[in-house]
Amino acid sequence: MAYNLLKGKRGIIFGALDEKSIAWKTALSAHAEGATFVLTNAPIAMRMGQIKELAEQTGSQIIPADATSVEELDNLVAQAQEILGGKLDFVLHSIGMSVNVRKGRAYTDEKYDFTAKGWDVSALSFHKVMQSLYKADAMNEWGSIVALTYMAAQRVFPDYNDMADNKAYLESVARSFGYFFGKEKNVRVNTISQSPTPTTAGQGVKGFDGFISYAEKMSPLGNASAQDCADYTMTLFSDLTRKVTMQNLFHDGGFSNTGVSQEVIEKF
Ligand SMILES: NC(=O)c1ccc[n+]([C@@H]2O[C@H](COP(=O)([O-])OP(=O)(O)OC[C@H]3O[C@@H](n4cnc5c(N)ncnc54)[C@H](O)[C@@H]3O)[C@@H](O)[C@H]2O)c1
């Protein structure tokens, strides 16, 4: 159901790879809520992805940008405003990738150039995106910037590997940049800490099936789906949450505050 929550709002959505992507669902929801936006992804991802279909469905243009390249981000921010006809009201950062995870390196056997690359893509890129927006004065007052994160930033999930450290950094950047964006431009910055979700990035984590079933049994409301995440993001992009900023918001069916559930006890 749509409520016209984003009527007249303009934005940029990073990270729609295929229809399982959280960013894909978010783009469809933002379109249904009346927003116009530009879709972006790394040039390499777009060659394999189906982002063009999404662009057609939502009447959007695609501007390729590697989120680790300041030059490409500056270009994206300039072009997005030109295409959309003004400053931006919302930005979704939905980007994550660990080379150590991809190459099967354990946390205790990291290859540090892999670590650095994964950090740049998954964490520093959020700073780069915001710095491009900030320097170009591209955000409208009371705009909203959201990035996606996972609870491994606070608690240990051994197979989440170096992504745990990347997410801790990402959440810190949201607070730090959120201060300046709030003070100077009345723009809010938050992270959503989402349940495990069956997407390309999610399923790359070793033991993902066990992981997601465990979270399902631990969460009083069950896991939050990609669509649930898109719905929550609509509220954060809307004018109904204008004073929520610099927060890490758990969106996980109650997982993060549950010590143990009856279902999990019964398993033992
Ligand atoms: N799936 C989960 O279990 C889960 C849980 C919590 C948080 N998250 C987070 O949600 C976000 C979205 O992931 P998803 O689960 O939808 O998976 P996904 O694989 O569909 O999306 C990840 C996206 O990152 C993009 N990307 C990678 N390198 C890039 C680069 N250099 N420049 C620009 N884009 C780049 C990919 O092309 C892809 O579109 C990530 O930050 C992820 O860590 C996922």
The ligand as an SDF file (V2000), in Angstrom:
LIG
                    3D

 44 48  0  0  0  0  0  0  0  0999 V2000
   21.5720   -9.3070    2.9810 N   0  0  0  0  0  0  0  0  0  0  0  0
   21.7550   -9.2290    4.2810 C   0  0  0  0  0  0  0  0  0  0  0  0
   21.6910  -10.2100    5.0300 O   0  0  0  0  0  0  0  0  0  0  0  0
   22.0520   -7.8830    4.8820 C   0  0  0  0  0  0  0  0  0  0  0  0
   21.8340   -7.6790    6.2640 C   0  0  0  0  0  0  0  0  0  0  0  0
   22.1470   -6.4390    6.8110 C   0  0  0  0  0  0  0  0  0  0  0  0
   22.6630   -5.4300    6.0010 C   0  0  0  0  0  0  0  0  0  0  0  0
   22.8520   -5.6740    4.6600 N   0  0  0  0  0  0  0  0  0  0  0  0
   23.4420   -4.6020    3.8470 C   0  0  0  0  0  0  0  0  0  0  0  0
   22.5060   -4.2020    2.8650 O   0  0  0  0  0  0  0  0  0  0  0  0
   23.2230   -3.5640    1.8090 C   0  0  0  0  0  0  0  0  0  0  0  0
   22.7060   -4.0740    0.4730 C   0  0  0  0  0  0  0  0  0  0  0  0
   23.0230   -5.4070    0.2800 O   0  0  0  0  0  0  0  0  0  0  0  0
   22.0090   -6.5140   -0.2780 P   0  0  0  0  0  0  0  0  0  0  0  0
   21.8370   -7.5050    0.7980 O   0  0  0  0  0  0  0  0  0  0  0  0
   20.8250   -5.8630   -0.8700 O   0  0  0  0  0  0  0  0  0  0  0  0
   22.9010   -7.2360   -1.3950 O   0  0  0  0  0  0  0  0  0  0  0  0
   23.1970   -6.9140   -2.9470 P   0  0  0  0  0  0  0  0  0  0  0  0
   24.3280   -7.8220   -3.2930 O   0  0  0  0  0  0  0  0  0  0  0  0
   21.9640   -7.0140   -3.7320 O   0  0  0  0  0  0  0  0  0  0  0  0
   23.6970   -5.3900   -2.9340 O   0  0  0  0  0  0  0  0  0  0  0  0
   25.0360   -4.9920   -2.7290 C   0  0  0  0  0  0  0  0  0  0  0  0
   25.3170   -3.9230   -3.7650 C   0  0  0  0  0  0  0  0  0  0  0  0
   26.6000   -3.3100   -3.5870 O   0  0  0  0  0  0  0  0  0  0  0  0
   27.0170   -2.9200   -4.8960 C   0  0  0  0  0  0  0  0  0  0  0  0
   28.4360   -2.5780   -4.9590 N   0  0  0  0  0  0  0  0  0  0  0  0
   29.4930   -3.3920   -4.7120 C   0  0  0  0  0  0  0  0  0  0  0  0
   30.6430   -2.7400   -4.9430 N   0  0  0  0  0  0  0  0  0  0  0  0
   30.2930   -1.4780   -5.3240 C   0  0  0  0  0  0  0  0  0  0  0  0
   31.0360   -0.3100   -5.6900 C   0  0  0  0  0  0  0  0  0  0  0  0
   32.3840   -0.3110   -5.7200 N   0  0  0  0  0  0  0  0  0  0  0  0
   30.3690    0.8170   -6.0370 N   0  0  0  0  0  0  0  0  0  0  0  0
   29.0060    0.8450   -6.0340 C   0  0  0  0  0  0  0  0  0  0  0  0
   28.2510   -0.2210   -5.6690 N   0  0  0  0  0  0  0  0  0  0  0  0
   28.8900   -1.3650   -5.3300 C   0  0  0  0  0  0  0  0  0  0  0  0
   26.7010   -4.1990   -5.6850 C   0  0  0  0  0  0  0  0  0  0  0  0
   26.8040   -4.0130   -7.0920 O   0  0  0  0  0  0  0  0  0  0  0  0
   25.3080   -4.5020   -5.2090 C   0  0  0  0  0  0  0  0  0  0  0  0
   24.3390   -3.8190   -5.9950 O   0  0  0  0  0  0  0  0  0  0  0  0
   24.7110   -3.8290    2.0690 C   0  0  0  0  0  0  0  0  0  0  0  0
   25.2770   -2.7180    2.7220 O   0  0  0  0  0  0  0  0  0  0  0  0
   24.6450   -5.0100    3.0090 C   0  0  0  0  0  0  0  0  0  0  0  0
   25.8080   -5.1500    3.7910 O   0  0  0  0  0  0  0  0  0  0  0  0
   22.5460   -6.8560    4.0880 C   0  0  0  0  0  0  0  0  0  0  0  0
  1  2  1  0
  2  3  2  0
  2  4  1  0
  4  5  1  0
  4 44  2  0
  5  6  2  0
  6  7  1  0
  7  8  2  0
  8  9  1  0
  8 44  1  0
  9 10  1  0
  9 42  1  0
 10 11  1  0
 11 12  1  0
 11 40  1  0
 12 13  1  0
 13 14  1  0
 14 15  2  0
 14 16  1  0
 14 17  1  0
 17 18  1  0
 18 19  2  0
 18 20  1  0
 18 21  1  0
 21 22  1  0
 22 23  1  0
 23 24  1  0
 23 38  1  0
 24 25  1  0
 25 26  1  0
 25 36  1  0
 26 27  1  0
 26 35  1  0
 27 28  2  0
 28 29  1  0
 29 30  1  0
 29 35  2  0
 30 31  1  0
 30 32  2  0
 32 33  1  0
 33 34  2  0
 34 35  1  0
 36 37  1  0
 36 38  1  0
 38 39  1  0
 40 41  1  0
 40 42  1  0
 42 43  1  0
M  CHG  2   8   1  16  -1
M  END
$$$$
